[in-house]
Amino acid sequence: MSRSAHPAGPRHADVWPEGHYSAPPADVNALDPKVWAQTVTRTDTGEVSVGGIGVATLAEEFGTPAYFVDETDFRARARAWRTAFGHDADVFYAGKAFLSRAIVRWLHEEGLNLDVCSGGELTTALSAGMPADRIAFHGNNKSTDEITQAIEAGVGRIVLDSFQEIVRVAHIAQSLGTRQRVQIRVTVGVEAHTHEFIATAHEDQKFGIALADGQAAEAVRRALTLDGLELIGIHSHIGSQIFDMAGFEVAARRVVALLAAVRDEHGVELPEIDLGGGLGIAYTSDDDPREPHEIAKALGEIVTRECEAAKLRTPRISVEPGRAIVGPTAFTLYEVGTIKPLEGLRTYVSVDGGMSDNIRTALYDAEYSVALVSRTSDAEPMLVRVVGKHCESGDIVVKDAFLPSDLAPGDLIAVPATGAYCRSMASNYNHALRPPVVAVRDGEARVIVRRETEEDLLRLDVG
């Protein structure tokens, strides 16, 4: 069949879309454990359950759309990262992926640190009892109020992102009579194999201070001379949803070279490096993510090797998994509303959510899996595009996947691996109400972020 592309993109073509699935799955009812959370299973009746509770019961109690988090899986992944890196390294959960007070408490109990990138995230973390000295504060344009809030709270580190911020943080810390522990974020010139908008270590982007032309070295020099700062290390983050460790190897080599230059020029060996996060997860069966112990071993070997070559003491390593912890632990549950077959192309399946609860497909061309979860089916699979109810042709949840051809309005379908960047990037487009987040564990389910109401919308609208 032709794979010609329409100038306006595959949504408008009268041919199969580029990159569509070449063949239906052998079993349309199967749930790939690589994609679904740990306690998700299909019961003898054909219904899918999580934490011992069936999706029909969950939908009846909490409504749809809704995000369901497998708390057992979240805690297990957090422990796996903590164990893999041991006591000689620090694991900071990247709060931007998804943050709530329940999540903060789970992290605290499992021994992880937390990085935040706004005053709102910091307030959430502190209100849930995360010790301030286990919090790192990120961001490329922190306000004076946010910096003051962070220093007064006693955050463990602030990651400096620009020359202006070096002076700003130093001035505020000195005015408060303290020295603030800081790292300098550098862009190391690595092109991560990921989407352009989530690759963050090449020079032409908004984050960090470039290694090129001695800018990072000058940033270090300035930070070392200011009384309000205690420079503890260098920070590097090369992107998101990365499977290839080669980019981390290049980044580590360049960061260690900067540490060696700092030692040679200033006689100081900085004690820490943070290699960021960005490790990928399985959104589809084709994805092949690495396990935390593999990542820890690879990063440790890279840094140790480079430091030995530069005759440096090996610094303490920090990493920042966010998506890698919370992403696989959740799925979004939808109810099917309308079904619209397009002969020779695909069938459009409309659900009661959309880009307001998952913007990633529209924003990053992200790929997801989907399954019929309220029952099993012996019907032939059909190629579908799962779309939302918003007034945008780009309101797509799953671009191309297979569902049973007897799918009907009222069926429940679920999209796995939606724990990261779905609720945290959710919106009120078309005045949609943002869905709840429900934690499920050992046969019990509880709301950790409630569903918005129309009263919530009107409360902000002062008229």
ZIVENNOR-V332798 format. One record per residue. N is the residue number from 1. RES is the residue in one letter. PHI is phi in whole degrees, 0 to 359 (* if undefined). Layout:
n=N res=RES phi=PHI
n=N res=RES phi=PHI
This chain:
n=1 res=M phi=*
n=2 res=S phi=299
n=3 res=R phi=242
n=4 res=S phi=299
n=5 res=A phi=255
n=6 res=H phi=279
n=7 res=P phi=305
n=8 res=A phi=272
n=9 res=G phi=106
n=10 res=P phi=296
n=11 res=R phi=295
n=12 res=H phi=257
n=13 res=A phi=282
n=14 res=D phi=253
n=15 res=V phi=224
n=16 res=W phi=300
n=17 res=P phi=289
n=18 res=E phi=301
n=19 res=G phi=78
n=20 res=H phi=290
n=21 res=Y phi=299
n=22 res=S phi=283
n=23 res=A phi=209
n=24 res=P phi=291
n=25 res=P phi=290
n=26 res=A phi=295
n=27 res=D phi=222
n=28 res=V phi=290
n=29 res=N phi=268
n=30 res=A phi=289
n=31 res=L phi=242
n=32 res=D phi=289
n=33 res=P phi=297
n=34 res=K phi=290
n=35 res=V phi=258
n=36 res=W phi=261
n=37 res=A phi=295
n=38 res=Q phi=302
n=39 res=T phi=263
n=40 res=V phi=284
n=41 res=T phi=211
n=42 res=R phi=260
n=43 res=T phi=281
n=44 res=D phi=298
n=45 res=T phi=277
n=46 res=G phi=97
n=47 res=E phi=281
n=48 res=V phi=272
n=49 res=S phi=233
n=50 res=V phi=223
n=51 res=G phi=58
n=52 res=G phi=87
n=53 res=I phi=240
n=54 res=G phi=288
n=55 res=V phi=293
n=56 res=A phi=295
n=57 res=T phi=295
n=58 res=L phi=296
n=59 res=A phi=295
n=60 res=E phi=295
n=61 res=E phi=279
n=62 res=F phi=247
n=63 res=G phi=78
n=64 res=T phi=227
n=65 res=P phi=290
n=66 res=A phi=204
n=67 res=Y phi=264
n=68 res=F phi=242
n=69 res=V phi=256
n=70 res=D phi=278
n=71 res=E phi=298
n=72 res=T phi=301
n=73 res=D phi=294
n=74 res=F phi=302
n=75 res=R phi=296
n=76 res=A phi=296
n=77 res=R phi=292
n=78 res=A phi=299
n=79 res=R phi=296
n=80 res=A phi=298
n=81 res=W phi=291
n=82 res=R phi=297
n=83 res=T phi=293
n=84 res=A phi=299
n=85 res=F phi=267
n=86 res=G phi=68
n=87 res=H phi=274
n=88 res=D phi=265
n=89 res=A phi=216
n=90 res=D phi=240
n=91 res=V phi=247
n=92 res=F phi=253
n=93 res=Y phi=290
n=94 res=A phi=279
n=95 res=G phi=298
n=96 res=K phi=298
n=97 res=A phi=297
n=98 res=F phi=190
n=99 res=L phi=223
n=100 res=S phi=208
n=101 res=R phi=294
n=102 res=A phi=296
n=103 res=I phi=300
n=104 res=V phi=301
n=105 res=R phi=295
n=106 res=W phi=299
n=107 res=L phi=300
n=108 res=H phi=301
n=109 res=E phi=293
n=110 res=E phi=268
n=111 res=G phi=85
n=112 res=L phi=265
n=113 res=N phi=270
n=114 res=L phi=217
n=115 res=D phi=248
n=116 res=V phi=235
n=117 res=C phi=221
n=118 res=S phi=200
n=119 res=G phi=298
n=120 res=G phi=295
n=121 res=E phi=295
n=122 res=L phi=297
n=123 res=T phi=300
n=124 res=T phi=300
n=125 res=A phi=298
n=126 res=L phi=293
n=127 res=S phi=292
n=128 res=A phi=264
n=129 res=G phi=95
n=130 res=M phi=290
n=131 res=P phi=302
n=132 res=A phi=300
n=133 res=D phi=287
n=134 res=R phi=256
n=135 res=I phi=247
n=136 res=A phi=250
n=137 res=F phi=248
n=138 res=H phi=254
n=139 res=G phi=128
n=140 res=N phi=270
n=141 res=N phi=208
n=142 res=K phi=292
n=143 res=S phi=284
n=144 res=T phi=301
n=145 res=D phi=297
n=146 res=E phi=294
n=147 res=I phi=297
n=148 res=T phi=299
n=149 res=Q phi=303
n=150 res=A phi=294
n=151 res=I phi=292
n=152 res=E phi=297
n=153 res=A phi=288
n=154 res=G phi=89
n=155 res=V phi=301
n=156 res=G phi=292
n=157 res=R phi=199
n=158 res=I phi=243
n=159 res=V phi=268
n=160 res=L phi=279
n=161 res=D phi=243
n=162 res=S phi=199
n=163 res=F phi=297
n=164 res=Q phi=299
n=165 res=E phi=289
n=166 res=I phi=303
n=167 res=V phi=291
n=168 res=R phi=297
n=169 res=V phi=293
n=170 res=A phi=299
n=171 res=H phi=296
n=172 res=I phi=293
n=173 res=A phi=299
n=174 res=Q phi=294
n=175 res=S phi=294
n=176 res=L phi=267
n=177 res=G phi=73
n=178 res=T phi=217
n=179 res=R phi=247
n=180 res=Q phi=263
n=181 res=R phi=289
n=182 res=V phi=221
n=183 res=Q phi=240
n=184 res=I phi=251
n=185 res=R phi=276
n=186 res=V phi=245
n=187 res=T phi=260
n=188 res=V phi=263
n=189 res=G phi=78
n=190 res=V phi=260
n=191 res=E phi=269
n=192 res=A phi=291
n=193 res=H phi=277
n=194 res=T phi=205
n=195 res=H phi=295
n=196 res=E phi=308
n=197 res=F phi=284
n=198 res=I phi=240
n=199 res=A phi=266
n=200 res=T phi=235
n=201 res=A phi=242
n=202 res=H phi=279
n=203 res=E phi=292
n=204 res=D phi=274
n=205 res=Q phi=198
n=206 res=K phi=276
n=207 res=F phi=267
n=208 res=G phi=76
n=209 res=I phi=243
n=210 res=A phi=291
n=211 res=L phi=292
n=212 res=A phi=301
n=213 res=D phi=61
n=214 res=G phi=73
n=215 res=Q phi=294
n=216 res=A phi=296
n=217 res=A phi=299
n=218 res=E phi=292
n=219 res=A phi=298
n=220 res=V phi=298
n=221 res=R phi=302
n=222 res=R phi=294
n=223 res=A phi=297
n=224 res=L phi=290
n=225 res=T phi=267
n=226 res=L phi=263
n=227 res=D phi=295
n=228 res=G phi=279
n=229 res=L phi=239
n=230 res=E phi=242
n=231 res=L phi=283
n=232 res=I phi=251
n=233 res=G phi=171
n=234 res=I phi=243
n=235 res=H phi=243
n=236 res=S phi=220
n=237 res=H phi=219
n=238 res=I phi=260
n=239 res=G phi=150
n=240 res=S phi=226
n=241 res=Q phi=55
n=242 res=I phi=253
n=243 res=F phi=251
n=244 res=D phi=267
n=245 res=M phi=282
n=246 res=A phi=300
n=247 res=G phi=296
n=248 res=F phi=293
n=249 res=E phi=295
n=250 res=V phi=296
n=251 res=A phi=299
n=252 res=A phi=299
n=253 res=R phi=301
n=254 res=R phi=286
n=255 res=V phi=294
n=256 res=V phi=296
n=257 res=A phi=298
n=258 res=L phi=293
n=259 res=L phi=301
n=260 res=A phi=295
n=261 res=A phi=294
n=262 res=V phi=297
n=263 res=R phi=299
n=264 res=D phi=294
n=265 res=E phi=272
n=266 res=H phi=245
n=267 res=G phi=70
n=268 res=V phi=238
n=269 res=E phi=257
n=270 res=L phi=293
n=271 res=P phi=276
n=272 res=E phi=222
n=273 res=I phi=225
n=274 res=D phi=244
n=275 res=L phi=264
n=276 res=G phi=72
n=277 res=G phi=231
n=278 res=G phi=94
n=279 res=L phi=292
n=280 res=G phi=282
n=281 res=I phi=236
n=282 res=A phi=271
n=283 res=Y phi=270
n=284 res=T phi=227
n=285 res=S phi=293
n=286 res=D phi=282
n=287 res=D phi=282
n=288 res=D phi=225
n=289 res=P phi=285
n=290 res=R phi=272
n=291 res=E phi=279
n=292 res=P phi=306
n=293 res=H phi=294
n=294 res=E phi=292
n=295 res=I phi=295
n=296 res=A phi=299
n=297 res=K phi=298
n=298 res=A phi=295
n=299 res=L phi=294
n=300 res=G phi=298
n=301 res=E phi=294
n=302 res=I phi=298
n=303 res=V phi=294
n=304 res=T phi=299
n=305 res=R phi=299
n=306 res=E phi=292
n=307 res=C phi=290
n=308 res=E phi=297
n=309 res=A phi=295
n=310 res=A phi=268
n=311 res=K phi=58
n=312 res=L phi=249
n=313 res=R phi=295
n=314 res=T phi=291
n=315 res=P phi=285
n=316 res=R phi=288
n=317 res=I phi=264
n=318 res=S phi=238
n=319 res=V phi=227
n=320 res=E phi=225
n=321 res=P phi=287
n=322 res=G phi=235
n=323 res=R phi=305
n=324 res=A phi=296
n=325 res=I phi=266
n=326 res=V phi=272
n=327 res=G phi=306
n=328 res=P phi=285
n=329 res=T phi=275
n=330 res=A phi=230
n=331 res=F phi=225
n=332 res=T phi=256
n=333 res=L phi=259
n=334 res=Y phi=235
n=335 res=E phi=253
n=336 res=V phi=288
n=337 res=G phi=255
n=338 res=T phi=230
n=339 res=I phi=230
n=340 res=K phi=230
n=341 res=P phi=286
n=342 res=L phi=243
n=343 res=E phi=302
n=344 res=G phi=81
n=345 res=L phi=242
n=346 res=R phi=201
n=347 res=T phi=248
n=348 res=Y phi=271
n=349 res=V phi=249
n=350 res=S phi=265
n=351 res=V phi=242
n=352 res=D phi=273
n=353 res=G phi=233
n=354 res=G phi=142
n=355 res=M phi=292
n=356 res=S phi=286
n=357 res=D phi=250
n=358 res=N phi=208
n=359 res=I phi=274
n=360 res=R phi=294
n=361 res=T phi=295
n=362 res=A phi=290
n=363 res=L phi=278
n=364 res=Y phi=243
n=365 res=D phi=60
n=366 res=A phi=291
n=367 res=E phi=253
n=368 res=Y phi=225
n=369 res=S phi=260
n=370 res=V phi=205
n=371 res=A phi=215
n=372 res=L phi=285
n=373 res=V phi=242
n=374 res=S phi=275
n=375 res=R phi=192
n=376 res=T phi=261
n=377 res=S phi=211
n=378 res=D phi=261
n=379 res=A phi=288
n=380 res=E phi=296
n=381 res=P phi=288
n=382 res=M phi=232
n=383 res=L phi=286
n=384 res=V phi=232
n=385 res=R phi=237
n=386 res=V phi=272
n=387 res=V phi=234
n=388 res=G phi=264
n=389 res=K phi=253
n=390 res=H phi=270
n=391 res=C phi=277
n=392 res=E phi=214
n=393 res=S phi=292
n=394 res=G phi=274
n=395 res=D phi=281
n=396 res=I phi=242
n=397 res=V phi=264
n=398 res=V phi=230
n=399 res=K phi=294
n=400 res=D phi=213
n=401 res=A phi=202
n=402 res=F phi=245
n=403 res=L phi=229
n=404 res=P phi=298
n=405 res=S phi=286
n=406 res=D phi=263
n=407 res=L phi=306
n=408 res=A phi=221
n=409 res=P phi=306
n=410 res=G phi=97
n=411 res=D phi=295
n=412 res=L phi=259
n=413 res=I phi=237
n=414 res=A phi=225
n=415 res=V phi=249
n=416 res=P phi=278
n=417 res=A phi=61
n=418 res=T phi=249
n=419 res=G phi=288
n=420 res=A phi=253
n=421 res=Y phi=66
n=422 res=C phi=264
n=423 res=R phi=295
n=424 res=S phi=291
n=425 res=M phi=252
n=426 res=A phi=294
n=427 res=S phi=224
n=428 res=N phi=255
n=429 res=Y phi=305
n=430 res=N phi=61
n=431 res=H phi=57
n=432 res=A phi=292
n=433 res=L phi=265
n=434 res=R phi=296
n=435 res=P phi=290
n=436 res=P phi=280
n=437 res=V phi=248
n=438 res=V phi=241
n=439 res=A phi=270
n=440 res=V phi=236
n=441 res=R phi=200
n=442 res=D phi=51
n=443 res=G phi=80
n=444 res=E phi=237
n=445 res=A phi=231
n=446 res=R phi=215
n=447 res=V phi=286
n=448 res=I phi=252
n=449 res=V phi=223
n=450 res=R phi=284
n=451 res=R phi=292
n=452 res=E phi=292
n=453 res=T phi=240
n=454 res=E phi=296
n=455 res=E phi=296
n=456 res=D phi=298
n=457 res=L phi=297
n=458 res=L phi=290
n=459 res=R phi=297
n=460 res=L phi=276
n=461 res=D phi=270
n=462 res=V phi=279
n=463 res=G phi=79
